[in-house]
Amino acid sequence: MLGDLQAMANAPAFDAVAQAGRSYRFRATPPTVPTTVAWGTRDRILWPRQAKVAARLLPDARHVPLPGCGHIPMQDDPGLVARTILATCRRSEVGVRA
């Protein structure tokens, strides 16, 4: 983790990307396909309060907490992430809007 943090802090474009992210606002048309927004409950990059914003902007999506996962949930709990993705695919197969 410390190595990753140091690499990110030393990346030449980090400051520019972080600054650009501050003013980003989602303005796209909401998706018309089954959509799941999965959020790590221990994410320290995208805070839990931002999940509430996502729920407001994407009200028809299925919003799923990923308990114990941080910003890279595929590393923290790959099985949970795979099951979450498969559940979205299954909803799509039966024609259920997420």
C-alpha positions in Angstrom: 0.0 0.0 0.0 2.8 2.4 0.9 4.5 1.7 -2.4 1.3 2.4 -4.3 0.7 5.6 -2.4 4.2 6.8 -3.1 4.0 5.9 -6.8 0.7 7.8 -7.1 2.1 10.8 -5.2 5.1 10.9 -7.5 3.2 10.4 -10.7 3.7 13.5 -12.9 0.0 13.9 -13.8 -1.4 13.2 -10.3 -2.0 16.8 -9.4 -3.6 17.6 -12.7 -5.9 14.6 -12.5 -6.9 15.3 -8.9 -7.6 18.9 -9.7 -9.7 18.0 -12.8 -11.7 15.5 -10.7 -12.8 18.2 -8.3 -15.0 19.9 -10.9 -16.3 16.8 -12.6 -20.1 16.4 -12.6 -22.0 13.5 -14.1 -24.3 14.9 -16.8 -24.8 11.9 -19.0 -28.2 10.4 -19.8 -28.9 7.6 -17.3 -28.3 4.2 -18.8 -31.2 2.2 -20.2 -29.7 -1.2 -19.4 -29.5 -3.0 -16.1 -26.9 -1.1 -14.1 -25.3 -1.8 -10.8 -23.2 0.7 -8.8 -21.1 -1.1 -6.3 -19.3 0.9 -3.6 -16.6 -0.3 -1.2 -17.6 0.6 2.3 -14.0 1.3 3.2 -13.2 3.3 0.1 -11.1 6.3 1.2 -10.9 7.9 -2.3 -14.7 7.9 -3.2 -16.3 8.6 0.2 -19.6 6.9 1.2 -21.4 10.3 0.9 -20.6 10.2 -2.8 -22.6 6.9 -3.1 -25.7 8.9 -2.0 -25.0 11.3 -4.9 -24.7 8.4 -7.3 -28.0 7.0 -6.0 -29.7 10.4 -6.7 -28.2 10.7 -10.2 -28.9 7.1 -11.1 -32.2 6.3 -9.3 -33.0 3.2 -11.5 -29.6 1.6 -10.9 -29.1 -1.1 -8.3 -26.8 0.3 -5.6 -24.8 -2.3 -3.7 -22.4 -1.8 -0.8 -19.3 -4.0 -0.9 -18.6 -4.6 2.8 -15.0 -4.3 3.9 -13.8 -3.3 0.4 -11.8 -0.2 -0.4 -11.2 1.7 -3.6 -10.1 -1.4 -5.5 -12.6 -4.0 -4.4 -11.4 -6.5 -7.0 -8.3 -6.8 -4.9 -10.0 -6.8 -1.6 -12.7 -9.4 -2.3 -12.6 -10.7 -5.9 -15.4 -13.3 -5.1 -17.8 -10.6 -3.9 -17.1 -8.5 -7.0 -17.6 -11.4 -9.3 -20.9 -12.3 -7.6 -22.1 -8.7 -7.9 -21.3 -8.6 -11.6 -22.9 -12.0 -12.2 -26.1 -10.8 -10.3 -26.3 -7.8 -12.7 -25.9 -10.1 -15.7 -28.6 -12.4 -14.4 -31.0 -9.5 -14.0 -30.3 -8.6 -17.6 -31.1 -12.1 -18.8 -34.5 -12.1 -17.2 -35.3 -8.6 -18.4 -35.4 -7.1 -14.9 -34.4 -3.4 -14.7 -31.7 -3.1 -12.0 
